[in-house]
Every structure is written in C-alpha cells, then in structure tokens.
Amino acid sequence: MRIKEAMNNGVISVGLNTAPIEAFEKMYKEGIRRLFVMDEQGNPQGVISYYDLIGILGSNKPSKEDKTSKIADIMSDDIMTVSADDNIEDAANLMIRADISGLLVLDDEKPVGVITKTDICRLVAAELLIPV
C-alpha cells in the first residue's frame, strides 16, 4: 500500500514566528500532537511536538503577548519526510528507526499530508479484524 492511500491529507502548520502558547492552543484545537513549521512560502522548516511544548511552557504559561519566544527558537529542524508514493512499510521502518511518531508527506517536493504511527496501527488493526 502507498502512503498516499493512508495519510492524513493536508498539513496543519504554524509559522516561524508563532508564539509557543499559540502553537499549543492550535494543537489542542485540532487534536494533534505535532505541528510542522513553515516559512512564508510554505516550505517546511521544522517540527514541534506536543511534548516539546509541554516542556517549554511547563507551569510558566506565557501569554499571547509574550513576543520573547517563538517556535523558530525551539523547533527541531530535523524533519523526516516520505514521498506520497512510498510504501507504508518504508514509513513504518523510518519511524521505528528514528524513534518518531509522524512523518511529513511530500509530493513533488511540496507538503501534502502527514502519516503517523497511529495511522499505521489502524491499518494493521483493520487487516487483523477482517472477518474470515
């Protein structure tokens, strides 16, 4: 099976200058655990996870007016990507080897979606639960 058949279409992202609290609120609203960070042209620059933000925000919840920190200062710039035409097995192996839970999916070098460990687990569960 190809990644494009199982991925989440679209990429929920934030800009480089987004405040950490705004990114956290966006994750909460969207029910996701990672945001990809894009520049003004829509090119991927980094990724920030829920756990990264929890560690940064901690008990010192900055306000939206706090302009001293931005996602660009705390994001990981090591983005793992796969092609929409790659095999699901390739994505699963990459996530296991890199110890990450999601990959940015590219088509013609443009971000088109996300594939996560949860997506792959759903596929496996669906295969195992099909009545014989």
N, C-alpha and C positions, 0 to 999 in steps of 0.2 A: 504494500500500500504506500502511496506517495503522501508526503507531508501535507500537501495542499488539500487532500481529502479529509484530513483530521484536524487541521489547525483552526484556531480562532481567527476569523477574518478581521482585519483592521488592527491597528496598533494604538493602544491608549498610551499617550506620552505627555511629557512636560518639557518645557524649555529650560535652557541652561540657567536662566536667572530666576527660576521658580523658587520660592521660599520652601524650606523643608516642611513646614506645617501645611502649606497648600498642597504639596505632593501627598502627604499623609492623608489629608481630607479627600483628595481625589481617589486614592486607593480604596479608602473606606467606602466612598460613594459607589464606586464601580465594582466593589467586591473582589479586588485583585491583590496580588502580593508583590507585584513588580511593575515599575514604570520604566519605559525606555526614554532616554533624554535625547531630544532632537535639537539641531540648530535651526536657524530661521528658514533654511532651505529644505527642511525635513530630512536631513541626513542624520543617521544615528551617531551619537557622540558618547553615550554611556548608558548605564542602567543603575537603578536604585531599588533596593528591596524594602519590603515592609520591615524586616528585621534591622536593616541598616538605619532606617528612620527611627524605629523604636529606640535603638541605641543612642542616636544623636539627640532625639527630643527628650527622652527619659522623663524625669519629673520636672524638668525646666522647660515647660511648654512655651516656646517663643510665639509672639503674636504675628499676625499677618503683616503688621507694620515693621517688623524687625527685618531690616534690609542688610544686616551684617553677615548673614549666611545665605548661601544659595546652593541649589542642587549641584551645580558645576564643581563646588568645593568638596563635596562629599561622595559623589557618584563614583562607581567603578567604570573606568574607561575601557575595560577588557570585555567587549561584547562578543558573545558567542552567537554565530549565525548559521543558518542552514538555508538551502535552496528549497523553494516550494516543490521542486521536482525530485528532491532526495527521498530516499526510503525512510519510513518510520523507524526502522531498526537503526539506521545511522544516527538519527536524532536521539534515540534512547541510549545508544552507546556513548555518544558525546556527552549527554547529561550525566551519565554514570561516571565516566572518566573525569569530567571537570567538576563533579560534585555540585551541580547546579540544578535548578528545578524548571527552568524555562529558556527557550531559545527564540531569538528574533528570526522570522522567516522572510527571506528576500526573494524577489522575482525581478530579474533584470536589474539587480543592484538596488532595488527600491524596497523598503519595508512594506510587507503586505499582510502580515499576521504574526501570531505567536503560537508556539507549540509547547505544552507543559508536560511534566510527569503525570499530572492528573489526567490530561487528555489521553495519554498512552495507557494509563491504568484503566480508563473507561473502555478503551478498545479491547484490551485483554479481557476484562470482565465480561464484555458483550460476547466475545468469542467463546468464553468458558461457560456462559449461561444459556447459550442457544440450545433449546430442547432438541434431543436426538430423535 
